[in-house]
Every structure is written in structure tokens, then in C-alpha cells.
Amino acid sequence: MTEAVPSSALSEVSLRLLCHDDIDTVKHLCGDWFPIEYPDSWYRDITSNKKFFSLAATYRGDIVGMIVAEIKNRTKIHKEDGDILASSFSVDTQVAYILSLGVVKEFRKHGIGSLLLESLKDHISTTAQDHCKAIYLHVLTTNNTAISFYENRDFKQHHYLPYYYSIRGVLKDGFTYVLYINGGHPPWTILYPFSLRDFTEMMRALGYPRHISMENFRTPNFGLVSEVLLWLVKRYEPQNDIPSDVETEQDRVFFIKAIAQFMATKAHIKLNTKKLYQADGYAVKELLKITSVLYNAMKTKGMEGSKRAEEDVSKFKFDLGSKIADLKAARQLASEITSKGASLYDLLGKEVELRELRTEAVARPLEINETEKVMRIAIKDILAQVQKTKDLLNNVASDEANLEAKIEKRKLELERNRKRLQTLQSVRPAFMDEYEKIEEELQKQYEIYLEKFRNLAYLEQQLEDHHRMEQERFEETENTLRLMQNKLKEEGKRLLKSGSNGDSDVDIQEDDESDSELEERRLSQLRTAMEVLTQGQPSKHVVGTMQGGDTDDDEDLEDSEMDMEDDEDDDDLEDESVALSVAKPSRRGRKPEPLEESDSDF
């Protein structure tokens, strides 16, 4: 717009909500007003999503200003703004966040921005009522026009946000401004003056030349913080070379880093550089770390002199216990005086601008036509809101009827399913009789199975014991036969030696009778051994099976006994049969060792 804007342009400005057809115009306006490029989805949301309050100010059909805000729960506030409200407020407390507020350059200073802001407050009071406790926004630190606009409308600077904005790849600082409504207030940790009072008292005791008020740190005050830091560092070490230039952003960052490094290396005090850079109530806690060290050192140094002074003036001491209550009341009054003085100062600062506005409003003649036009616009807006509310109520009624119909349908389905379940539970299945019969038979079969299993286990144990006993008896008999065989061998050797000592054939003839007796005695001993062998062996030896039958060893044993009966007169065959009868019963198939000498030597 290039034409001149009349001073009465505000009377021709009308307000309406943004719609989808305004996206192109809003994009163009935001590109002129703000250095930040918003995505296309943002423009679609603010013109179609109901969670955003998007209001446009139009002049003769053209958009000349707009405000976009979002009323949300305090739990959805971003982390950097999480301490806007005190923690004493409930979780369902709401806040309003102004995303965008702008006016065309030609229409500025005509009250359009104030009109949009007041419309937002009216919307909050209508929708959120008393649940919304604060309105906050973010602004560039270099946008002095916007900062002046918000400060003149009771917005307070709450936070300093370093590197908050990214504009064409360059990081820029920002401020958080807050307007508290409906009794809202920030956390007491920032405004409550305990730590600040200690800090001011310590600085006064250390001899700081400037008076520090409790109101100095309610808003970020980097100039005062830098001055106090320089004074404390010089008080700690006068010969320091920390630069005092804090004009630009880079200089402030370098200054804070130099102070933190100096205190960490010289005094072993760790400072939070981020809180110092904020230069608000949080910075006071960091400054207290340095002032407390200097204050304690000064207090320790003066203890000896104070002790001597106490001895001198002890008779002039008086009790201050009765004045404690008055002291607390005086501190409270001092805090109230300070806060009211600050608010009075802010109000007096606005008087110049308010005086001009007041004079202009009083001097402006009241035109009936313009008044009627404004009233008609207001009535039209109210009628539109009433119609919108009626439509919403009608929709609610129809939705309620649909939901009741669905609920009734679900109840009927539930009742049918419940009846069907009861019917199924009351009917006995046809296969249950057969199932119970088979179950009883299975129980009987299981008992029979258990009995047979126990019997089988018992019989297997008995069979194992029987085999072990048979093996022990067999081994015992085998050892006995081996001993007898050895004894017979020794006796044969002894007889051979006695036979070789004879001198003549006559002696041999004389000894024939004795040799025959000896041979008969040997035969009788062999028969006795065979009888013992046959008595010691079992009649039937079962190995690995429960079926009867003679084994090969038993057959061999019977054959050897028959050979021995047939060859009783032959000494050589008799010895061989004895050896065979001894070796055959062995399970390992061992053969007895042959005699070294036979009976043919006699």
C-alpha cells in the first residue's frame, strides 16, 4: 500500500479469523516482517487447525495485521521456558504462546497491534477463563521496536536465550517476555529475595561502592553482573588482566569465560557460565560463590579485633531478642516498598505515551456514522459467534444421539452373548459319557501298568542278584581247581625225583608194587577233585536269557567226564582229561598249562 493512511484508519479496521485462502497473503507478510522462514506446514496449521488462534486485521478487505497464538497446557511448554510459572500451580494450568504478531509498516502506531493483543486477551478470558495464567513470546534481542512495544504493554523480560534463533545459518540471541494474568507469577526461586538479600548484604560488607537493589535482578542486567564480577576479581587479585569490554555478543561470551577460568584456577571456584550469562536471579547464586569466600575471609581476619572490642564494650550490650519480630516486619515492608516503587516507576515511564493517546482520544470528534459502523460490525461478529456456538451445540446433540444408539446396540449384543453363554454352560455335551468311561478304563489300565512295572523291576533285580551269585560260585570253584592242579604238578615232580635215585633194575622191580599204589592214590585224588567240581557247578547256568537249554560249555564238560571214565587206566590221557575239565568251564576260554613231564617217565 502506497497511499497515505488516515489517522482514523482504526475505525475502519475489522477483525476476522484466518482461513485457507489467506495462506499466500500470510506468507508474503511474514516474509516482510520476520527474518525467519517458516515451513509450508506451519501456514497450513495456523489457517486450519483449531488449536491455533489466528486473527487477522483487515482494512478495506486487505490484511494489514495478524496475531497467531496457541493456548496450551503448562506441561507442554518447551524446556527453556519451563520455569515461566511457579510449580505451585496445578498441572492443568494453561498458558498462551504468541507465535506471531505483526502489522504492515504503513499501519503501525495506529493501535492495530494493541487491538490484536486485546482481542487475544478477550479470547483467553472467553475460552480458558481463569485457567490461563500467562502470555509469553520470544523476540530477537536486536528487535528494539518489538521489545519497546511489549514492555509498554506490561510484558516483562523473563529469560535471556543465547543462540536461540538460527537466521540464514547465523545464530542469534533472544529474549523471553511474559505477561502474567489471572494471578499468575513466576517461581519464587527467582523473585524471593533470600539469596539476593544475602548477596546485597555481603557486597555492602565488602565495601562495594554502588547500592544493589533487590529489583536489579528481576530482569536480565548484564551490565551490573559484569561490573560486579570485575570488582570481585580485582578484590581477590588486583593484578589481573581480564578485559572489561562487553559491548558485543562475542565480547560478553569471552568475558564470562575469562572470569570462570580465572576463578577456577586461582580460587578453585566452579562457576556456571550459562547462568552468569543470563544475568538474572540465577546469576546471583553464582555471584554468591565468590562473595561468600571473600566475606568469610574478611570475617575471619576481623575475629581477633572483635573479641578485644567485645571485652571493652560488654557492659553496654543489650538483648535484641525482643526486636526479632519488628525486624522481620521491617524487612517485609522494605520488600513491598521496593516492588511498589518499581511498578510506580514503570507507570510513570508510560505516562508520556499515555498522555498523547489520552489527548488524541479526547480531542477526536465523535462521528455518528463511524460509531454506527463499528457497532454494526461488532453486532455482526457477535451474531456470527452465536450462530457458530449454536451449530456446535447442534452437532453435540446429534453426536450424543448417535452415541446413545451405539451404546444401546452394544448392550443388546452383550445380553444376547450372555444368554448364549449360559445356554452353552447348562447343556451337557454328547461325548461326555464316553469320555468319562474311557477315563475310568484308562485309570484301571494305568494301575495294571504300575503293578507290572514294579513286578518287572523286582524280577530284574532278582535275576541280577542270581547272576552275581552264580559268577561268584564259579570263580571260587575255578580257584579251587587251579590250586589242586598246582598241587598235583608238585607231587608229580617229587615222584620223578624219587624215581631217578634208583640204582638197578632190581630196585625198580622191588618198587613196582609201591609205584602201583602211588598211581592208585593219584587216581583216587583225581576222582575226588572231579566230584568236587561236579558238585560245585550249577546244573544249569543261565546267562543273558530267561529261556532254558544246555550251553556249549555244559556239553564240553560232560564230554570231558566221559573221556575220563573211558581212560582211567591210561595215565597220559587221564592227565589231559583233568586239564581239559579244569579249563572248559572258564568263561574266558583259557586253557590250562600242559604238564612239563608225563607219566611215561616212570
C-alpha positions, 0 to 999 in steps of 0.5 A, spaced: 500 500 500 502 506 497 497 511 499 497 515 505 493 512 511 488 516 515 489 517 522 482 514 523 484 508 519 482 504 526 475 505 525 475 502 519 479 496 521 475 489 522 477 483 525 476 476 522 479 469 523 484 466 518 482 461 513 485 457 507 485 462 502 489 467 506 495 462 506 499 466 500 497 473 503 500 470 510 506 468 507 508 474 503 507 478 510 511 474 514 516 474 509 516 482 510 516 482 517 520 476 520 527 474 518 525 467 519 522 462 514 517 458 516 515 451 513 509 450 508 506 446 514 506 451 519 501 456 514 497 450 513 496 449 521 495 456 523 489 457 517 486 450 519 487 447 525 483 449 531 488 449 536 491 455 533 488 462 534 489 466 528 486 473 527 487 477 522 486 485 521 483 487 515 482 494 512 478 495 506 478 487 505 486 487 505 490 484 511 494 489 514 495 485 521 495 478 524 496 475 531 497 467 531 497 464 538 496 457 541 493 456 548 496 450 551 497 446 557 503 448 562 506 441 561 507 442 554 511 448 554 518 447 551 524 446 556 527 453 556 521 456 558 519 451 563 520 455 569 515 461 566 510 459 572 511 457 579 510 449 580 505 451 585 500 451 580 496 445 578 498 441 572 492 443 568 494 450 568 494 453 561 498 458 558 498 462 551 504 462 546 504 468 541 507 465 535 506 471 531 504 478 531 505 483 526 502 489 522 504 492 515 509 498 516 504 503 513 499 501 519 503 501 525 502 506 531 495 506 529 493 501 535 492 495 530 497 491 534 494 493 541 487 491 538 490 484 536 493 483 543 486 485 546 482 481 542 487 475 544 486 477 551 478 477 550 479 470 547 483 467 553 478 470 558 472 467 553 475 460 552 480 458 558 477 463 563 481 463 569 485 457 567 490 461 563 495 464 567 500 467 562 502 470 555 509 469 553 513 470 546 520 470 544 523 476 540 530 477 537 534 481 542 536 486 536 528 487 535 528 494 539 521 496 536 518 489 538 521 489 545 519 497 546 512 495 544 511 489 549 514 492 555 509 498 554 504 493 554 506 490 561 510 484 558 516 483 562 523 480 560 523 473 563 529 469 560 535 471 556 536 465 550 543 465 547 543 462 540 536 461 540 534 463 533 538 460 527 537 466 521 540 464 514 545 459 518 547 465 523 545 464 530 542 469 534 540 471 541 533 472 544 529 474 549 523 471 553 517 476 555 511 474 559 505 477 561 502 474 567 494 474 568 489 471 572 494 471 578 499 468 575 507 469 577 513 466 576 517 461 581 519 464 587 526 461 586 527 467 582 523 473 585 524 471 593 529 475 595 533 470 600 539 469 596 539 476 593 538 479 600 544 475 602 548 477 596 546 485 597 548 484 604 555 481 603 557 486 597 555 492 602 560 488 607 565 488 602 565 495 601 562 495 594 561 502 592 554 502 588 547 500 592 544 493 589 537 493 589 533 487 590 529 489 583 536 489 579 535 482 578 528 481 576 530 482 569 536 480 565 542 486 567 548 484 564 551 490 565 551 490 573 553 482 573 559 484 569 561 490 573 560 486 579 564 480 577 570 485 575 570 488 582 570 481 585 576 479 581 580 485 582 578 484 590 581 477 590 587 479 585 588 486 583 593 484 578 589 481 573 588 482 566 581 480 564 578 485 559 572 489 561 569 490 554 562 487 553 559 491 548 558 485 543 555 478 543 562 475 542 565 480 547 560 478 553 561 470 551 569 471 552 568 475 558 564 470 562 569 465 560 575 469 562 572 470 569 570 462 570 577 460 568 580 465 572 576 463 578 577 456 577 584 456 577 586 461 582 580 460 587 578 453 585 571 456 584 566 452 579 562 457 576 556 456 571 557 460 565 550 459 562 547 462 568 552 468 569 550 469 562 543 470 563 544 475 568 538 474 572 536 471 579 540 465 577 546 469 576 546 471 583 547 464 586 553 464 582 555 471 584 554 468 591 560 463 590 565 468 590 562 473 595 561 468 600 569 466 600 571 473 600 566 475 606 568 469 610 575 471 609 574 478 611 570 475 617 575 471 619 581 476 619 576 481 623 575 475 629 581 477 633 579 485 633 572 483 635 573 479 641 578 485 644 572 490 642 567 485 645 571 485 652 571 493 652 564 494 650 560 488 654 557 492 659 553 496 654 550 490 650 543 489 650 538 483 648 535 484 641 531 478 642 525 482 643 526 486 636 526 479 632 519 480 630 519 488 628 525 486 624 522 481 620 516 486 619 521 491 617 524 487 612 517 485 609 515 492 608 522 494 605 520 488 600 513 491 598 516 498 598 521 496 593 516 492 588 511 498 589 516 503 587 518 499 581 511 498 578 510 506 580 516 507 576 514 503 570 507 507 570 510 513 570 515 511 564 508 510 560 505 516 562 508 520 556 505 515 551 499 515 555 498 522 555 498 523 547 493 517 546 489 520 552 489 527 548 488 524 541 482 520 544 479 526 547 480 531 542 477 526 536 470 528 534 465 523 535 462 521 528 455 518 528 456 514 522 463 511 524 460 509 531 454 506 527 459 502 523 463 499 528 457 497 532 454 494 526 460 490 525 461 488 532 453 486 532 455 482 526 461 478 529 457 477 535 451 474 531 456 470 527 459 467 534 452 465 536 450 462 530 457 458 530 456 456 538 449 454 536 451 449 530 456 446 535 451 445 540 447 442 534 452 437 532 453 435 540 446 433 540 446 429 534 453 426 536 450 424 543 444 421 539 448 417 535 452 415 541 446 413 545 444 408 539 451 405 539 451 404 546 444 401 546 446 396 540 452 394 544 448 392 550 443 388 546 449 384 543 452 383 550 445 380 553 444 376 547 452 373 548 450 372 555 444 368 554 448 364 549 453 363 554 449 360 559 445 356 554 452 353 552 454 352 560 447 348 562 447 343 556 451 337 557 455 335 551 454 328 547 461 325 548 461 326 555 459 319 557 464 316 553 469 320 555 468 319 562 468 311 561 474 311 557 477 315 563 475 310 568 478 304 563 484 308 562 485 309 570 484 301 571 489 300 565 494 305 568 494 301 575 495 294 571 501 298 568 504 300 575 503 293 578 507 290 572 512 295 572 514 294 579 513 286 578 518 287 572 523 291 576 523 286 582 524 280 577 530 284 574 533 285 580 532 278 582 535 275 576 541 280 577 542 278 584 542 270 581 547 272 576 552 275 581 551 269 585 552 264 580 559 268 577 561 268 584 560 260 585 564 259 579 570 263 580 571 260 587 570 253 584 575 255 578 580 257 584 579 251 587 581 247 581 587 251 579 590 250 586 589 242 586 592 242 579 598 246 582 598 241 587 598 235 583 604 238 578 608 238 585 607 231 587 608 229 580 615 232 580 617 229 587 615 222 584 620 223 578 625 225 583 624 219 587 624 215 581 631 217 578 635 215 585 634 208 583 640 204 582 638 197 578 633 194 575 632 190 581 630 196 585 625 198 580 622 191 580 622 191 588 618 198 587 613 196 582 608 194 587 609 201 591 609 205 584 602 201 583 599 204 589 602 211 588 598 211 581 592 208 585 592 214 590 593 219 584 587 216 581 583 216 587 585 224 588 583 225 581 576 222 582 575 226 588 577 233 585 572 231 579 566 230 584 568 236 587 567 240 581 561 236 579 558 238 585 560 245 585 557 247 578 550 249 577 546 244 573 544 249 569 547 256 568 543 261 565 546 267 562 543 273 558 536 269 557 530 267 561 529 261 556 532 254 558 537 249 554 544 246 555 550 251 553 556 249 549 560 249 555 555 244 559 556 239 553 564 240 553 564 238 560 560 232 560 564 230 554 570 231 558 567 226 564 566 221 559 573 221 556 575 220 563 571 214 565 573 211 558 581 212 560 582 211 567 587 206 566 591 210 561 595 215 565 597 220 559 590 221 557 587 221 564 592 227 565 589 231 559 582 229 561 583 233 568 586 239 564 581 239 559 575 239 565 579 244 569 579 249 563 572 248 559 568 251 564 572 258 564 568 263 561 574 266 558 576 260 554 583 259 557 586 253 557 590 250 562 598 249 562 600 242 559 604 238 564 612 239 563 613 231 564 608 225 563 607 219 566 611 215 561 617 217 565 616 212 570 
